[in-house]
Amino acid sequence: MAMPGKTIDYTDGRAPYDWQSKFPPEARKHICYEAVILAIVLLILIFLSSIALVLSGGSYLVAFPALGPNASANVDPRMVVLFFCGGVGGTTFSIKWLIHAVAKGSWHLDRQLWRLFVPLVGGVYACAVLTLLDSGMIIGHPGDVSRGIASSASMAFLIGYFSDGVSGLLTNIANAVFGTIREK
């Protein structure tokens, strides 16, 4: 059963055997370039997520010799896991959106930057939202840093995938904490 306003017709309005692209060669070149970049980003982020998950059992001392002889910091891979898993979610969304836009004929070059930056935004949002959740700053959620790494990674993926919606959530949080310009 189709939802109101949704179509279950996956022909994109094409007649049977109408297989040729309606996009000109230059556009197809850009579409393929974008698809290859997103596929490579997805594979790299999955690989890095896997490594970060394996290392997530402890913290590691990392030296920074360029900053001085005693420059070092303890690094907890948890935030790295969140960033990479959020990036995987954002990349998956970008790939889905690219496929959808090409199939529906709404692909255009002006959205390319958006599709290429969603993975990074997804990673940043995953770190920010899960840190806000852990701190208890998101109303209705008590602070909880004891969440397991698997559920954190899963949530990070979802935050990255739905980063457009998360942007609105972060706006609401900022307005609640800092007020709005109209209130100043």
FIBASE-752244 format. One record per residue (C-alpha): residue number from 1; residue in one letter; x, y, z. Coordinates in Angstrom, 3 decimals. Last residue first. Layout:
N
R  num  residu         X         Y         Z
R  NUM       a         X         Y         Z
...
***
This chain:
184
R  num  residu         X         Y         Z
R  184       k    18.501    39.660    23.115
R  183       e    15.325    37.573    22.841
R  182       r    15.068    37.972    19.070
R  181       i    18.651    36.728    18.706
R  180       t    17.660    33.485    20.360
R  179       g    18.518    32.122    23.774
R  178       f    21.872    30.618    24.759
R  177       v    20.890    27.266    26.280
R  176       a    17.402    26.779    24.832
R  175       n    18.341    28.335    21.488
R  174       a    21.477    26.171    21.302
R  173       i    19.429    23.057    22.063
R  172       n    16.842    23.945    19.409
R  171       t    19.562    24.600    16.831
R  170       l    21.207    21.275    17.726
R  169       l    17.908    19.479    17.119
R  168       g    17.487    21.236    13.756
R  167       s    20.958    20.111    12.665
R  166       v    20.096    16.613    13.846
R  165       g    17.378    16.476    11.199
R  164       d    19.907    17.151     8.435
R  163       s    22.361    14.754    10.124
R  162       f    20.013    11.774     9.753
R  161       y    22.664     9.356     8.496
R  160       g    25.350    10.817    10.763
R  159       i    23.082    10.618    13.818
R  158       l    22.112     7.066    12.857
R  157       f    25.758     5.994    12.516
R  156       a    26.639     7.654    15.824
R  155       m    23.759     5.825    17.518
R  154       s    25.117     2.510    16.297
R  153       a    28.660     3.411    17.395
R  152       s    27.389     4.432    20.839
R  151       s    25.379     1.190    21.086
R  150       a    28.489    -0.837    20.246
R  149       i    30.743     1.263    22.509
R  148       g    28.613     0.583    25.549
R  147       r    26.803     3.422    27.293
R  146       s    28.525     4.181    30.618
R  145       v    28.887     7.903    29.901
R  144       d    25.303     8.560    30.918
R  143       g    23.872    12.004    31.628
R  142       p    20.130    11.863    32.139
R  141       h    18.116    12.364    28.955
R  140       g    14.900    14.365    29.120
R  139       i    16.572    17.616    28.186
R  138       i    19.744    17.214    26.154
R  137       m    22.448    18.628    28.417
R  136       g    22.848    15.351    30.333
R  135       s    26.600    15.222    29.727
R  134       d    26.386    11.872    27.947
R  133       l    23.607    13.154    25.681
R  132       l    25.569    16.315    24.824
R  131       t    28.645    14.178    24.090
R  130       l    26.499    11.918    21.908
R  129       v    25.153    14.937    20.048
R  128       a    28.540    16.572    19.482
R  127       c    30.482    13.478    18.412
R  126       a    27.727    12.279    16.079
R  125       y    27.296    15.819    14.727
R  124       v    30.995    16.001    13.834
R  123       g    30.902    12.656    12.047
R  122       g    27.711    13.481    10.153
R  121       v    29.151    16.863     9.140
R  120       l    32.184    15.095     7.718
R  119       p    30.018    12.603     5.798
R  118       v    27.631    15.389     4.648
R  117       f    30.530    17.290     3.042
R  116       l    30.563    15.495    -0.327
R  115       r    26.778    15.565    -0.794
R  114       w    26.586    19.275     0.091
R  113       l    29.509    20.123    -2.195
R  112       q    27.784    18.273    -5.036
R  111       r    24.486    20.114    -4.608
R  110       d    25.323    22.763    -7.243
R  109       l    26.198    20.064    -9.783
R  108       h    22.643    18.970   -10.298
R  107       w    20.773    15.738    -9.775
R  106       s    16.980    16.106    -9.977
R  105       g    16.462    13.531   -12.731
R  104       k    14.624    11.125   -10.415
R  103       a    17.200     8.362   -10.818
R  102       v    20.149    10.752   -10.504
R  101       a    18.741    12.442    -7.395
R  100       h    17.855     9.126    -5.734
R   99       i    21.263     7.568    -6.387
R   98       l    23.021    10.698    -5.102
R   97       w    20.723    10.813    -2.048
R   96       k    21.448     7.194    -1.177
R   95       i    25.176     7.809    -1.596
R   94       s    24.991    10.919     0.580
R   93       f    23.004     9.029     3.251
R   92       t    25.580     6.230     3.320
R   91       t    28.320     8.836     3.588
R   90       g    26.601    10.500     6.542
R   89       g    26.155     7.168     8.314
R   88       v    29.782     6.182     7.682
R   87       g    30.839     9.634     8.923
R   86       g    28.857     9.140    12.118
R   85       c    30.701     5.836    12.541
R   84       f    34.043     7.602    11.959
R   83       f    33.325    10.429    14.384
R   82       l    31.871     8.190    17.100
R   81       v    34.757     5.723    16.871
R   80       v    37.258     8.607    17.103
R   79       m    35.410     9.889    20.177
R   78       r    35.711     6.431    21.763
R   77       p    39.396     6.106    20.817
R   76       d    40.436     7.809    24.087
R   75       v    43.684     9.662    23.478
R   74       n    45.991    10.538    26.346
R   73       a    48.164    13.442    25.309
R   72       s    51.817    14.140    24.705
R   71       a    54.288    16.996    24.558
R   70       n    57.262    16.154    26.785
R   69       p    60.058    16.755    24.262
R   68       g    58.354    19.628    22.472
R   67       l    55.596    20.395    19.991
R   66       a    57.150    18.465    17.089
R   65       p    57.545    15.484    19.405
R   64       f    53.769    15.018    19.798
R   63       a    53.488    11.795    21.768
R   62       v    50.278     9.776    21.938
R   61       l    49.408     7.949    25.164
R   60       y    46.568     5.543    24.539
R   59       s    43.220     5.044    26.222
R   58       g    41.442     1.729    26.569
R   57       g    39.068    -0.786    25.006
R   56       s    38.297     1.263    21.897
R   55       l    41.225    -0.087    19.865
R   54       v    39.138    -2.668    17.983
R   53       l    36.372    -0.107    17.469
R   52       a    38.890     2.431    16.126
R   51       i    40.219    -0.137    13.647
R   50       s    36.721    -1.013    12.460
R   49       s    35.703     2.633    12.175
R   48       l    38.862     3.323    10.130
R   47       f    38.007     0.525     7.681
R   46       i    34.356     1.609     7.431
R   45       l    35.509     5.210     6.943
R   44       i    37.917     4.220     4.167
R   43       l    35.278     2.126     2.386
R   42       l    32.672     4.899     2.597
R   41       v    35.137     7.576     1.437
R   40       i    36.074     5.403    -1.565
R   39       a    32.409     4.887    -2.472
R   38       l    31.696     8.612    -2.024
R   37       i    34.611     9.567    -4.286
R   36       v    33.581     7.023    -6.933
R   35       a    29.966     8.239    -6.920
R   34       e    31.057    11.884    -7.205
R   33       y    33.281    11.148   -10.185
R   32       c    30.517     9.062   -11.776
R   31       i    28.006    11.912   -11.379
R   30       h    30.516    14.473   -12.689
R   29       k    31.230    12.370   -15.795
R   28       r    27.500    11.767   -16.282
R   27       a    26.991    15.552   -16.225
R   26       e    29.607    16.026   -18.959
R   25       p    28.100    13.216   -21.059
R   24       p    24.575    14.714   -21.064
R   23       f    22.017    13.328   -18.594
R   22       k    18.950    11.577   -20.008
R   21       s    20.731     8.290   -19.621
R   20       q    19.756     5.577   -22.065
R   19       w    17.618     2.674   -20.940
R   18       d    14.174     3.311   -22.396
R   17       y    13.509    -0.431   -22.765
R   16       p    10.069    -0.155   -21.103
R   15       a     8.783     3.439   -21.082
R   14       r    10.153     5.799   -18.486
R   13       g     8.141     7.608   -15.810
R   12       d    10.808     7.083   -13.144
R   11       t    10.218     3.358   -13.634
R   10       y    10.175     2.762    -9.864
R    9       d     6.449     3.346    -9.520
R    8       i     5.655     2.895    -5.816
R    7       t     4.834     6.546    -5.499
R    6       k     4.524     8.546    -2.320
R    5       g     2.204    11.537    -1.835
R    4       p    -0.178     9.510     0.313
R    3       m     1.541     6.271     1.372
R    2       a     1.429     3.363    -1.025
R    1       m     0.000     0.000     0.000
***
